Amino acid sequence: MIRDAEGFARQALKLGETVPMENRQPAFDPVGQEASVTQLLDQLLDGIDPGVLSQRSLDDLRDLRHRYQEIETGLSFGRRLVQGRLDIVLAELQRRSEGHPATGAERVGDLPDVLAQHTRGAGPARIVPETDLPDFVDVFGRELDDILCAEDLVRLQELDAATIGQAVDSLEAFERQLSLKRHELHRAIDEVQEEIIGRYRSGSASVDDLLR
């Protein structure tokens, strides 16, 4: 898992076959041949049937918690990428308002500091499982590039204010969608965790079982 600001910076500026904004095609066509991030998350969550938690075994509950946490890990990582890209664009608008637009090199150099504030999410700290990022995080990169690709980030000074403003609106809407999904996942994880803790409190599970 990538935990440091430099790691997020490298991911945020990973250059592949990027296409300038003015030549870009939609992320997926009207018939839905390629799912968006939120559609994919819905599919992943719909594929998990928690059933009646009180009727699940302790091993089943742990497995269920792990499956939710795996999705949440990828979602939280992708959300931080969105927040980081949004911060980069907002920082450019701030520099313009002050009459000091940054060069591409300066913008890249600022990335670790810009993204550092998102290496820890808001709210109470949660235990982050030691796991690799799930495969679906690649979809975040594709959808982000449809809004504002890495090539656009290093040439922001060439984009007009209207184009940047549109990107800000799209990134903010994207972040709100992901935040809603993240809250939904946290509720599901908390429900499973409460059931596990309840087994311990009732004496139906030992401390050793709880900590496994």
Secondary structure, DSSP 8 states (H G I E B T S, - for coil): ---SHHHHHHHHT--SS---GGG---SS-TT-SS--HHHHHHHHHHT-----GGGS-HHHHHHHHHHHHHHHHHHHHHHHHHHHHHHHHHHHHHHHHTT----HHHHHHHHHHHHHTTSS-SSS----------TTHHHHHHHHHHHH-HHHHTTGGGS-HHHHHHHHHHHHHHHHHHHHHHHHHHHHHHHHHHHHHHHHHHTSS-HHHHH-
